[in-house]
Amino acid sequence: QEKLAQEAELTFKHISKIERALTTPSITTIYHLATALKTSPAELLGFTRSPEHKPDPTLVFEELLELLKERPKLQAEFVARLVEELKKSIK
């Protein structure tokens, strides 16, 4: 956690709170974490698909909600807000 925090330019306490679902990371924080972990934000959040797959945004949202049923409420709320922001930017 300490090395990740340093590489992502975050505090150890912030990383710990994210891992324990005590706080919701901002999009910027997700970007910093993904960069530190040498991956993409989509990969970090588990939203990657094959390049030829062009999903319907509504179906993707429904899939996300289904996947989040077993997750802590804070994570589900974060993803719902993120999707809403993405829908706004796409329009």
C-alpha positions, 0 to 999 in steps of 0.5 A: 500500500505504501509503495502504491500510494507513493507511485500514485501520488496519494497517501497511504491512508487514502489507499487504505480507505479505498480498499476498505470501501470507506471512501469513493475514489475520484476519476482522477484518483482512479487514473493515478492508481491505474497509472501506478499499477501500469494498467488502464482505468477500465482494466482497473475497474474490470470493464474491459471488453474485446475490441470488436465488441460494441456494447449497448450502454444500457445493457452494460449498465444493467450488467454492472448493476448485476455485478455490483449486487454482491459489492459494498453499497459505496462501490455500487453508488460510485459506479452508478455515479460514474456511469451517469457522468459517462452518459452525460459526456457521450450525449 
